Amino acid sequence: MNRLGARDQKVQRLRRLLRRSSVRESEGAFVAEGVRVVESALDAGAPLESLFVAADWRSSASVTAVVARADRTGLAVFELGPGIMERVADTVSPQAVCAVVGALDVGLDELLSRVGSSCARNVVLVCVDVRDPGNLGAVLRIASATGVFGVVCCEGTVDPFNPKVVRASAGAVFRVPLVTEVPPAQALAGLTARGYRCWATVPRGGMNYETADLDGPTAFVLGNEGAGLPAEVVGALDGSITIPMADGTESLNVAMTAAVLCFDAARRRRSVG
């Protein structure tokens, strides 16, 4: 196993991928940090390029197991010199292992072609200007848990391969089909053409989600954490739905909204077999 110094080109690339979305986009790669996230990538058959471990990696049984698994698959493994992982990593308390992963996003046309031959009761999430990495990571985790067909991250939404999003997704980023950087109008027009009913999620004034017709292909459209959905987006959709809340409650955050709606949609699908 090769040991790399701080100035090694592979280490410098690792640092850039962690810190700059423009680099992730141009190189078609991102970084997965931590044993569980890397294991999720391996389990999902994600296109891992290389594995990096901290200098003291042999003291961790879980990291040792990941390295052994990487060796069995022929994945290149590099050991970083003392203190380098701490300087490169995106967290205050860095993990002892990380991996460079090839881009996972699919084009809108590819996702829509899959939608065209899919189960009529599928759900898609559309994120419009969702900015908080923790929220988007949680949305991906909810999508994976509830069998959502795909997540569309429209222009203005935080990069789903941002290291904070990847960590917050707890590996879900490897299991849910993702579309990125598509204009909202284009995404919604494509879903509508495939027979999807597109619902705006609004804190008040919409139809009670419990009585809304969620049969058939359904898209839940989630907006910005503070400003919500733009009026022009809401006006172009099939309707608005609201989650009833006790008096005095301002709103649920994006991830909570996604959880309520997606788990309810999953429950309805199960109830009809």
Secondary structure, 3 states (H helix, E strand, C coil): CEEECCCCHHHHHHHHHHHCHHHHHHHCEEEEECHHHHHHHHHCCCCEEEEEECCCHHHCHHHHHHHHHHHHHCCEEEEECCCHHHHHCCCCCCCCEEEEEECCCCCHHHHHHHHHCCCCCCEEEEECCCCCHHHHHHHHHHHHHHCCCEEEEECCCCCCCCHHHHHHCCCHHHCCCEEEEECHHHHHHHHHHCCCEEEEECCCCCEECCCCCCCCCEEEEECECCCECCHHHHHHCCEEEECCCCCCCCCCCHHHHHHHHHHHHHHHHHHCC
